Amino acid sequence: MTDDDLTLRAIGRDLAEELRRHSLDVHEGRESAETVVASLPPEFWCLGMRPDRNPRPLERDGKRPPVRSCREFTALMEELCRGDAGLALAMPFSSMSALLMEQMLSEEQLEAHYARMADRPTWTFFALTEPERGSDAGAITTSLEPGEDAAILDGVKRYIGNGVRAYCGMVFARNTAASGMFAVQPVLVSADAPGFSAERLDTAGLKGAALSEIRLDGVEIPNAGESDAGPSGLRGAMQTFDTFRPCVGAMALGAGVAVYEYVEGELRHRTRRAWQDRFAHRIGATRGLIAEAATAIDAGRGDGSVSSAAKLSAVRLADELAAAAVAALGPAARLEHPLIDKWDNDIRGIEFMEGTSDIQRQTIAQGWIAGRLPIAGAAR
């Protein structure tokens, strides 16, 4: 690891300790994630901002580690999820929309957005997933009907992180005046636009993420006509998923490591050694696979296969750790150790982010057949 990597992980561990303090209170509804985030130093709101735009850079030991590459972001998210995965997703910099916003917004819009982020906790959303359709970008039914002065947006999005607290976000819709891959395009939507509404969903885990249902009823989108499909659409959605998939793997690993370390601290010497022998090597190997996937993306070599292998491996390991924790701590583990119960629910929620394990296996198989996946046993 580089010095920046070590510094970034140290920052993540410090923040994770603070998130852990609020973990059960947020999960059980005694405290809101928004209150937790607002109580943090403002530097943490801005962690994901471009260094040249960040007026509140976070320093540690005289260093300002960047959080711009996929590898940097995965390292940070793993550490944060050792504290609390739901609250990690509640951090303003964690939204998938950031990548698309930088590609699509004007310089003036970006300046206003970054100024707002530096001033107060500011959330955005990435709205692709739909009821009955999931995150299949090619099958979405949300429509964008071009007009003379504005396009009209209609549809429903579900399981959208930060939907109820975001001030704006990217909504994927099917442009009725276009066809093929350019028919699907993301548009910027303000949460205060007439016809926009969002409702928080009741979930078993990841409470801090504020997963929401968004309804779009005749929302007017200025200047979003047929010629505005741009470089995004289906390709933009897939690029965003491929970029963030190792980060989801890092989230699963972080939650799994939280379980591992908690159980390790509860066991006696002999059983602790058996626990370490069973899982320590796999944790290190999974961390290495996630780093390899992130490095490939940063180098422009990410095709989805290695990212899928990283996410699948991390979720499988985290799920096994949660199950093994109950076996190690006894039949009353979920009652006597409420964090174990919470982490298990969080891990099951991460399984559905960026595609379920079955979808990841399909991507891995395609990469293997095409000779793009040189990692033996990655699809087990």
Contacts in CASP RR format, 6 or more apart in sequence:
PFRMAT RR
TARGET T0000
AUTHOR 0000-0000-0000
METHOD contacts of the structure
MODEL  1
MTDDDLTLRAIGRDLAEELRRHSLDVHEGRESAETVVASLPPEFWCLGMR
PDRNPRPLERDGKRPPVRSCREFTALMEELCRGDAGLALAMPFSSMSALL
MEQMLSEEQLEAHYARMADRPTWTFFALTEPERGSDAGAITTSLEPGEDA
AILDGVKRYIGNGVRAYCGMVFARNTAASGMFAVQPVLVSADAPGFSAER
LDTAGLKGAALSEIRLDGVEIPNAGESDAGPSGLRGAMQTFDTFRPCVGA
MALGAGVAVYEYVEGELRHRTRRAWQDRFAHRIGATRGLIAEAATAIDAG
RGDGSVSSAAKLSAVRLADELAAAAVAALGPAARLEHPLIDKWDNDIRGI
EFMEGTSDIQRQTIAQGWIAGRLPIAGAAR
1 9 0 8 1.000
3 63 0 8 1.000
4 63 0 8 1.000
4 65 0 8 1.000
4 66 0 8 1.000
4 72 0 8 1.000
5 65 0 8 1.000
5 71 0 8 1.000
5 72 0 8 1.000
5 75 0 8 1.000
7 60 0 8 1.000
7 61 0 8 1.000
7 63 0 8 1.000
7 65 0 8 1.000
8 65 0 8 1.000
8 67 0 8 1.000
8 72 0 8 1.000
8 75 0 8 1.000
8 76 0 8 1.000
9 75 0 8 1.000
9 76 0 8 1.000
9 79 0 8 1.000
10 60 0 8 1.000
11 58 0 8 1.000
11 60 0 8 1.000
11 65 0 8 1.000
11 76 0 8 1.000
11 79 0 8 1.000
12 76 0 8 1.000
12 79 0 8 1.000
12 80 0 8 1.000
13 79 0 8 1.000
13 82 0 8 1.000
15 40 0 8 1.000
15 44 0 8 1.000
15 79 0 8 1.000
15 80 0 8 1.000
16 79 0 8 1.000
16 80 0 8 1.000
16 81 0 8 1.000
16 82 0 8 1.000
16 83 0 8 1.000
16 84 0 8 1.000
17 83 0 8 1.000
18 40 0 8 1.000
19 36 0 8 1.000
19 80 0 8 1.000
19 83 0 8 1.000
19 84 0 8 1.000
19 87 0 8 1.000
19 88 0 8 1.000
20 82 0 8 1.000
20 83 0 8 1.000
20 84 0 8 1.000
22 31 0 8 1.000
22 36 0 8 1.000
22 84 0 8 1.000
22 87 0 8 1.000
23 83 0 8 1.000
23 84 0 8 1.000
23 87 0 8 1.000
23 339 0 8 1.000
23 342 0 8 1.000
24 338 0 8 1.000
24 339 0 8 1.000
24 342 0 8 1.000
25 31 0 8 1.000
26 32 0 8 1.000
26 33 0 8 1.000
26 36 0 8 1.000
26 84 0 8 1.000
26 86 0 8 1.000
26 87 0 8 1.000
26 207 0 8 1.000
26 208 0 8 1.000
27 205 0 8 1.000
27 207 0 8 1.000
27 208 0 8 1.000
27 342 0 8 1.000
29 207 0 8 1.000
33 86 0 8 1.000
33 87 0 8 1.000
33 90 0 8 1.000
33 207 0 8 1.000
33 208 0 8 1.000
33 209 0 8 1.000
33 210 0 8 1.000
34 90 0 8 1.000
34 121 0 8 1.000
34 165 0 8 1.000
36 87 0 8 1.000
36 90 0 8 1.000
37 44 0 8 1.000
37 45 0 8 1.000
37 87 0 8 1.000
37 90 0 8 1.000
37 91 0 8 1.000
37 92 0 8 1.000
37 121 0 8 1.000
38 120 0 8 1.000
38 121 0 8 1.000
42 56 0 8 1.000
42 118 0 8 1.000
43 56 0 8 1.000
43 57 0 8 1.000
43 58 0 8 1.000
43 59 0 8 1.000
44 58 0 8 1.000
44 91 0 8 1.000
45 56 0 8 1.000
45 91 0 8 1.000
45 92 0 8 1.000
45 93 0 8 1.000
45 117 0 8 1.000
45 118 0 8 1.000
45 120 0 8 1.000
45 121 0 8 1.000
45 122 0 8 1.000
46 54 0 8 1.000
46 55 0 8 1.000
46 56 0 8 1.000
46 57 0 8 1.000
46 58 0 8 1.000
46 92 0 8 1.000
46 93 0 8 1.000
46 117 0 8 1.000
46 118 0 8 1.000
47 58 0 8 1.000
47 67 0 8 1.000
47 76 0 8 1.000
47 91 0 8 1.000
47 93 0 8 1.000
48 54 0 8 1.000
48 67 0 8 1.000
48 68 0 8 1.000
48 73 0 8 1.000
48 93 0 8 1.000
48 98 0 8 1.000
49 93 0 8 1.000
49 114 0 8 1.000
49 117 0 8 1.000
49 118 0 8 1.000
50 68 0 8 1.000
50 102 0 8 1.000
51 57 0 8 1.000
51 64 0 8 1.000
51 66 0 8 1.000
51 68 0 8 1.000
53 110 0 8 1.000
53 114 0 8 1.000
54 114 0 8 1.000
54 118 0 8 1.000
55 114 0 8 1.000
55 118 0 8 1.000
56 118 0 8 1.000
57 64 0 8 1.000
58 64 0 8 1.000
58 65 0 8 1.000
65 72 0 8 1.000
66 72 0 8 1.000
67 73 0 8 1.000
67 76 0 8 1.000
67 93 0 8 1.000
69 294 0 8 1.000
69 298 0 8 1.000
70 243 0 8 1.000
70 246 0 8 1.000
70 247 0 8 1.000
70 294 0 8 1.000
70 295 0 8 1.000
70 297 0 8 1.000
70 298 0 8 1.000
71 291 0 8 1.000
71 294 0 8 1.000
71 295 0 8 1.000
71 298 0 8 1.000
73 247 0 8 1.000
73 250 0 8 1.000
73 294 0 8 1.000
74 246 0 8 1.000
74 247 0 8 1.000
74 249 0 8 1.000
74 250 0 8 1.000
74 290 0 8 1.000
74 291 0 8 1.000
74 294 0 8 1.000
75 250 0 8 1.000
75 291 0 8 1.000
77 88 0 8 1.000
77 94 0 8 1.000
77 247 0 8 1.000
77 250 0 8 1.000
77 251 0 8 1.000
77 254 0 8 1.000
78 250 0 8 1.000
78 251 0 8 1.000
78 253 0 8 1.000
78 254 0 8 1.000
78 257 0 8 1.000
78 287 0 8 1.000
78 290 0 8 1.000
79 254 0 8 1.000
80 87 0 8 1.000
80 88 0 8 1.000
80 91 0 8 1.000
81 88 0 8 1.000
81 250 0 8 1.000
81 251 0 8 1.000
81 252 0 8 1.000
81 253 0 8 1.000
81 254 0 8 1.000
81 255 0 8 1.000
81 258 0 8 1.000
82 254 0 8 1.000
82 255 0 8 1.000
82 257 0 8 1.000
82 258 0 8 1.000
82 261 0 8 1.000
83 258 0 8 1.000
84 208 0 8 1.000
84 346 0 8 1.000
85 206 0 8 1.000
85 251 0 8 1.000
85 254 0 8 1.000
85 255 0 8 1.000
85 343 0 8 1.000
85 346 0 8 1.000
85 347 0 8 1.000
85 350 0 8 1.000
86 205 0 8 1.000
86 206 0 8 1.000
86 207 0 8 1.000
86 208 0 8 1.000
86 209 0 8 1.000
86 346 0 8 1.000
87 208 0 8 1.000
88 94 0 8 1.000
88 251 0 8 1.000
89 161 0 8 1.000
89 162 0 8 1.000
89 206 0 8 1.000
89 208 0 8 1.000
89 209 0 8 1.000
89 251 0 8 1.000
90 123 0 8 1.000
90 162 0 8 1.000
90 208 0 8 1.000
90 209 0 8 1.000
90 210 0 8 1.000
92 117 0 8 1.000
92 121 0 8 1.000
92 122 0 8 1.000
92 123 0 8 1.000
92 124 0 8 1.000
95 123 0 8 1.000
95 124 0 8 1.000
95 125 0 8 1.000
95 126 0 8 1.000
95 161 0 8 1.000
95 162 0 8 1.000
95 166 0 8 1.000
95 169 0 8 1.000
96 126 0 8 1.000
96 240 0 8 1.000
96 244 0 8 1.000
97 124 0 8 1.000
97 125 0 8 1.000
97 126 0 8 1.000
97 169 0 8 1.000
97 170 0 8 1.000
98 124 0 8 1.000
99 239 0 8 1.000
99 240 0 8 1.000
99 243 0 8 1.000
100 126 0 8 1.000
100 170 0 8 1.000
100 186 0 8 1.000
100 232 0 8 1.000
100 236 0 8 1.000
100 240 0 8 1.000
101 110 0 8 1.000
101 113 0 8 1.000
101 124 0 8 1.000
101 169 0 8 1.000
101 170 0 8 1.000
101 188 0 8 1.000
102 110 0 8 1.000
103 231 0 8 1.000
103 232 0 8 1.000
104 170 0 8 1.000
104 186 0 8 1.000
104 188 0 8 1.000
104 232 0 8 1.000
105 113 0 8 1.000
105 188 0 8 1.000
109 188 0 8 1.000
113 122 0 8 1.000
116 122 0 8 1.000
116 167 0 8 1.000
122 167 0 8 1.000
123 162 0 8 1.000
123 163 0 8 1.000
123 165 0 8 1.000
123 166 0 8 1.000
123 167 0 8 1.000
124 162 0 8 1.000
124 166 0 8 1.000
124 167 0 8 1.000
124 168 0 8 1.000
124 169 0 8 1.000
124 170 0 8 1.000
125 160 0 8 1.000
125 161 0 8 1.000
125 162 0 8 1.000
125 163 0 8 1.000
125 166 0 8 1.000
125 168 0 8 1.000
125 169 0 8 1.000
125 170 0 8 1.000
125 212 0 8 1.000
125 214 0 8 1.000
126 160 0 8 1.000
126 161 0 8 1.000
126 169 0 8 1.000
126 170 0 8 1.000
126 240 0 8 1.000
127 157 0 8 1.000
127 160 0 8 1.000
127 163 0 8 1.000
127 169 0 8 1.000
127 170 0 8 1.000
127 171 0 8 1.000
127 172 0 8 1.000
127 189 0 8 1.000
127 214 0 8 1.000
128 135 0 8 1.000
128 137 0 8 1.000
128 140 0 8 1.000
128 157 0 8 1.000
128 172 0 8 1.000
128 237 0 8 1.000
129 135 0 8 1.000
129 157 0 8 1.000
129 158 0 8 1.000
129 159 0 8 1.000
129 160 0 8 1.000
130 140 0 8 1.000
130 141 0 8 1.000
130 142 0 8 1.000
130 155 0 8 1.000
130 156 0 8 1.000
130 157 0 8 1.000
130 158 0 8 1.000
131 156 0 8 1.000
131 158 0 8 1.000
133 139 0 8 1.000
133 140 0 8 1.000
133 141 0 8 1.000
134 158 0 8 1.000
134 159 0 8 1.000
135 241 0 8 1.000
135 354 0 8 1.000
135 355 0 8 1.000
137 172 0 8 1.000
137 184 0 8 1.000
137 233 0 8 1.000
137 234 0 8 1.000
137 237 0 8 1.000
137 238 0 8 1.000
138 184 0 8 1.000
138 234 0 8 1.000
140 172 0 8 1.000
140 173 0 8 1.000
140 174 0 8 1.000
140 184 0 8 1.000
141 155 0 8 1.000
141 174 0 8 1.000
142 153 0 8 1.000
142 154 0 8 1.000
142 155 0 8 1.000
142 156 0 8 1.000
142 157 0 8 1.000
142 171 0 8 1.000
142 172 0 8 1.000
142 173 0 8 1.000
142 174 0 8 1.000
142 216 0 8 1.000
143 152 0 8 1.000
143 153 0 8 1.000
143 154 0 8 1.000
143 155 0 8 1.000
143 173 0 8 1.000
143 174 0 8 1.000
143 176 0 8 1.000
144 151 0 8 1.000
144 152 0 8 1.000
144 153 0 8 1.000
144 173 0 8 1.000
144 174 0 8 1.000
144 175 0 8 1.000
144 176 0 8 1.000
144 185 0 8 1.000
144 187 0 8 1.000
144 221 0 8 1.000
144 224 0 8 1.000
144 225 0 8 1.000
145 151 0 8 1.000
145 152 0 8 1.000
145 154 0 8 1.000
145 176 0 8 1.000
145 177 0 8 1.000
146 175 0 8 1.000
146 176 0 8 1.000
146 177 0 8 1.000
146 224 0 8 1.000
146 225 0 8 1.000
146 226 0 8 1.000
147 225 0 8 1.000
149 222 0 8 1.000
150 220 0 8 1.000
150 221 0 8 1.000
150 222 0 8 1.000
150 223 0 8 1.000
150 224 0 8 1.000
151 175 0 8 1.000
151 187 0 8 1.000
151 220 0 8 1.000
151 221 0 8 1.000
151 224 0 8 1.000
151 225 0 8 1.000
152 218 0 8 1.000
152 219 0 8 1.000
152 220 0 8 1.000
152 221 0 8 1.000
153 171 0 8 1.000
153 173 0 8 1.000
153 187 0 8 1.000
153 189 0 8 1.000
153 216 0 8 1.000
153 218 0 8 1.000
153 219 0 8 1.000
153 220 0 8 1.000
153 221 0 8 1.000
154 216 0 8 1.000
154 217 0 8 1.000
154 218 0 8 1.000
154 219 0 8 1.000
155 173 0 8 1.000
155 215 0 8 1.000
155 216 0 8 1.000
155 217 0 8 1.000
156 213 0 8 1.000
156 214 0 8 1.000
156 215 0 8 1.000
156 216 0 8 1.000
157 171 0 8 1.000
157 213 0 8 1.000
157 214 0 8 1.000
157 216 0 8 1.000
158 201 0 8 1.000
158 212 0 8 1.000
158 213 0 8 1.000
158 214 0 8 1.000
159 201 0 8 1.000
159 211 0 8 1.000
159 212 0 8 1.000
159 213 0 8 1.000
159 352 0 8 1.000
160 198 0 8 1.000
160 211 0 8 1.000
160 212 0 8 1.000
160 213 0 8 1.000
160 214 0 8 1.000
161 209 0 8 1.000
161 210 0 8 1.000
161 211 0 8 1.000
161 212 0 8 1.000
162 209 0 8 1.000
162 210 0 8 1.000
162 212 0 8 1.000
163 191 0 8 1.000
163 198 0 8 1.000
163 210 0 8 1.000
163 212 0 8 1.000
163 214 0 8 1.000
164 198 0 8 1.000
164 199 0 8 1.000
164 200 0 8 1.000
164 210 0 8 1.000
164 212 0 8 1.000
165 210 0 8 1.000
166 191 0 8 1.000
166 198 0 8 1.000
167 190 0 8 1.000
167 191 0 8 1.000
167 192 0 8 1.000
168 188 0 8 1.000
168 189 0 8 1.000
168 190 0 8 1.000
168 191 0 8 1.000
169 188 0 8 1.000
169 189 0 8 1.000
169 191 0 8 1.000
170 186 0 8 1.000
170 187 0 8 1.000
170 188 0 8 1.000
170 189 0 8 1.000
171 186 0 8 1.000
171 187 0 8 1.000
171 189 0 8 1.000
171 214 0 8 1.000
171 216 0 8 1.000
172 184 0 8 1.000
172 185 0 8 1.000
172 186 0 8 1.000
172 233 0 8 1.000
172 237 0 8 1.000
173 184 0 8 1.000
173 185 0 8 1.000
173 186 0 8 1.000
173 187 0 8 1.000
174 183 0 8 1.000
174 184 0 8 1.000
175 182 0 8 1.000
175 183 0 8 1.000
175 184 0 8 1.000
175 185 0 8 1.000
175 225 0 8 1.000
175 226 0 8 1.000
175 229 0 8 1.000
177 225 0 8 1.000
177 226 0 8 1.000
178 185 0 8 1.000
178 226 0 8 1.000
178 229 0 8 1.000
181 233 0 8 1.000
181 234 0 8 1.000
181 235 0 8 1.000
182 229 0 8 1.000
182 230 0 8 1.000
182 233 0 8 1.000
183 229 0 8 1.000
184 233 0 8 1.000
184 234 0 8 1.000
184 237 0 8 1.000
185 224 0 8 1.000
185 228 0 8 1.000
185 229 0 8 1.000
185 230 0 8 1.000
185 232 0 8 1.000
185 233 0 8 1.000
186 232 0 8 1.000
186 233 0 8 1.000
186 236 0 8 1.000
186 237 0 8 1.000
187 221 0 8 1.000
187 224 0 8 1.000
187 228 0 8 1.000
188 221 0 8 1.000
189 196 0 8 1.000
189 216 0 8 1.000
189 219 0 8 1.000
189 221 0 8 1.000
190 196 0 8 1.000
191 198 0 8 1.000
193 219 0 8 1.000
193 220 0 8 1.000
194 218 0 8 1.000
194 219 0 8 1.000
194 220 0 8 1.000
195 215 0 8 1.000
195 216 0 8 1.000
195 217 0 8 1.000
195 218 0 8 1.000
195 219 0 8 1.000
196 214 0 8 1.000
196 215 0 8 1.000
196 216 0 8 1.000
196 217 0 8 1.000
196 219 0 8 1.000
197 214 0 8 1.000
197 215 0 8 1.000
197 217 0 8 1.000
198 212 0 8 1.000
198 213 0 8 1.000
198 214 0 8 1.000
198 215 0 8 1.000
199 212 0 8 1.000
199 213 0 8 1.000
199 215 0 8 1.000
200 210 0 8 1.000
200 211 0 8 1.000
200 212 0 8 1.000
201 211 0 8 1.000
201 212 0 8 1.000
201 213 0 8 1.000
203 209 0 8 1.000
203 211 0 8 1.000
203 349 0 8 1.000
204 345 0 8 1.000
204 348 0 8 1.000
204 349 0 8 1.000
205 342 0 8 1.000
205 345 0 8 1.000
205 346 0 8 1.000
205 348 0 8 1.000
205 349 0 8 1.000
206 345 0 8 1.000
206 346 0 8 1.000
206 349 0 8 1.000
206 350 0 8 1.000
241 354 0 8 1.000
242 297 0 8 1.000
242 302 0 8 1.000
242 303 0 8 1.000
242 304 0 8 1.000
242 307 0 8 1.000
243 297 0 8 1.000
244 354 0 8 1.000
245 293 0 8 1.000
245 304 0 8 1.000
245 307 0 8 1.000
245 308 0 8 1.000
245 310 0 8 1.000
245 311 0 8 1.000
245 354 0 8 1.000
246 290 0 8 1.000
246 293 0 8 1.000
246 294 0 8 1.000
246 297 0 8 1.000
246 307 0 8 1.000
246 310 0 8 1.000
246 311 0 8 1.000
247 294 0 8 1.000
248 311 0 8 1.000
248 314 0 8 1.000
248 350 0 8 1.000
248 353 0 8 1.000
248 354 0 8 1.000
249 290 0 8 1.000
249 310 0 8 1.000
249 311 0 8 1.000
249 314 0 8 1.000
249 315 0 8 1.000
249 350 0 8 1.000
250 290 0 8 1.000
250 314 0 8 1.000
251 314 0 8 1.000
251 350 0 8 1.000
251 353 0 8 1.000
252 311 0 8 1.000
252 314 0 8 1.000
252 315 0 8 1.000
252 317 0 8 1.000
252 318 0 8 1.000
252 347 0 8 1.000
252 350 0 8 1.000
252 351 0 8 1.000
253 283 0 8 1.000
253 286 0 8 1.000
253 287 0 8 1.000
253 290 0 8 1.000
253 314 0 8 1.000
253 317 0 8 1.000
253 318 0 8 1.000
254 318 0 8 1.000
255 318 0 8 1.000
255 343 0 8 1.000
255 346 0 8 1.000
255 347 0 8 1.000
255 350 0 8 1.000
256 317 0 8 1.000
256 318 0 8 1.000
256 321 0 8 1.000
256 322 0 8 1.000
256 343 0 8 1.000
256 347 0 8 1.000
257 283 0 8 1.000
258 339 0 8 1.000
258 343 0 8 1.000
259 318 0 8 1.000
259 321 0 8 1.000
259 322 0 8 1.000
259 325 0 8 1.000
259 340 0 8 1.000
259 343 0 8 1.000
259 344 0 8 1.000
259 347 0 8 1.000
260 275 0 8 1.000
260 279 0 8 1.000
260 280 0 8 1.000
260 283 0 8 1.000
260 321 0 8 1.000
262 325 0 8 1.000
262 337 0 8 1.000
262 339 0 8 1.000
262 340 0 8 1.000
262 343 0 8 1.000
263 275 0 8 1.000
263 321 0 8 1.000
263 324 0 8 1.000
263 325 0 8 1.000
263 328 0 8 1.000
263 329 0 8 1.000
263 340 0 8 1.000
264 272 0 8 1.000
264 275 0 8 1.000
264 276 0 8 1.000
265 272 0 8 1.000
266 328 0 8 1.000
266 329 0 8 1.000
266 337 0 8 1.000
267 275 0 8 1.000
267 328 0 8 1.000
271 328 0 8 1.000
275 324 0 8 1.000
275 328 0 8 1.000
278 324 0 8 1.000
279 317 0 8 1.000
279 321 0 8 1.000
279 324 0 8 1.000
282 317 0 8 1.000
283 317 0 8 1.000
286 310 0 8 1.000
286 313 0 8 1.000
286 314 0 8 1.000
286 317 0 8 1.000
289 306 0 8 1.000
289 309 0 8 1.000
289 310 0 8 1.000
289 313 0 8 1.000
289 314 0 8 1.000
289 375 0 8 1.000
289 378 0 8 1.000
290 310 0 8 1.000
290 314 0 8 1.000
292 306 0 8 1.000
292 310 0 8 1.000
292 375 0 8 1.000
293 302 0 8 1.000
293 306 0 8 1.000
293 307 0 8 1.000
293 309 0 8 1.000
293 310 0 8 1.000
294 310 0 8 1.000
296 302 0 8 1.000
296 306 0 8 1.000
296 307 0 8 1.000
297 307 0 8 1.000
303 367 0 8 1.000
303 372 0 8 1.000
304 363 0 8 1.000
304 367 0 8 1.000
305 363 0 8 1.000
305 364 0 8 1.000
305 366 0 8 1.000
305 367 0 8 1.000
305 368 0 8 1.000
305 372 0 8 1.000
305 373 0 8 1.000
306 373 0 8 1.000
306 375 0 8 1.000
306 378 0 8 1.000
308 359 0 8 1.000
308 360 0 8 1.000
308 361 0 8 1.000
308 363 0 8 1.000
308 364 0 8 1.000
309 360 0 8 1.000
309 364 0 8 1.000
309 373 0 8 1.000
309 375 0 8 1.000
309 378 0 8 1.000
309 379 0 8 1.000
311 354 0 8 1.000
311 360 0 8 1.000
312 357 0 8 1.000
312 360 0 8 1.000
312 361 0 8 1.000
312 364 0 8 1.000
312 378 0 8 1.000
312 379 0 8 1.000
313 378 0 8 1.000
315 347 0 8 1.000
315 350 0 8 1.000
315 351 0 8 1.000
315 357 0 8 1.000
316 357 0 8 1.000
318 347 0 8 1.000
318 350 0 8 1.000
319 347 0 8 1.000
319 348 0 8 1.000
319 351 0 8 1.000
322 340 0 8 1.000
322 343 0 8 1.000
322 344 0 8 1.000
322 347 0 8 1.000
323 344 0 8 1.000
325 333 0 8 1.000
325 337 0 8 1.000
325 340 0 8 1.000
325 344 0 8 1.000
326 333 0 8 1.000
326 334 0 8 1.000
326 340 0 8 1.000
326 344 0 8 1.000
329 336 0 8 1.000
329 337 0 8 1.000
329 340 0 8 1.000
333 340 0 8 1.000
333 341 0 8 1.000
334 340 0 8 1.000
334 341 0 8 1.000
334 344 0 8 1.000
335 341 0 8 1.000
351 357 0 8 1.000
361 379 0 8 1.000
364 373 0 8 1.000
364 378 0 8 1.000
364 379 0 8 1.000
365 379 0 8 1.000
367 373 0 8 1.000
368 379 0 8 1.000
373 379 0 8 1.000
END
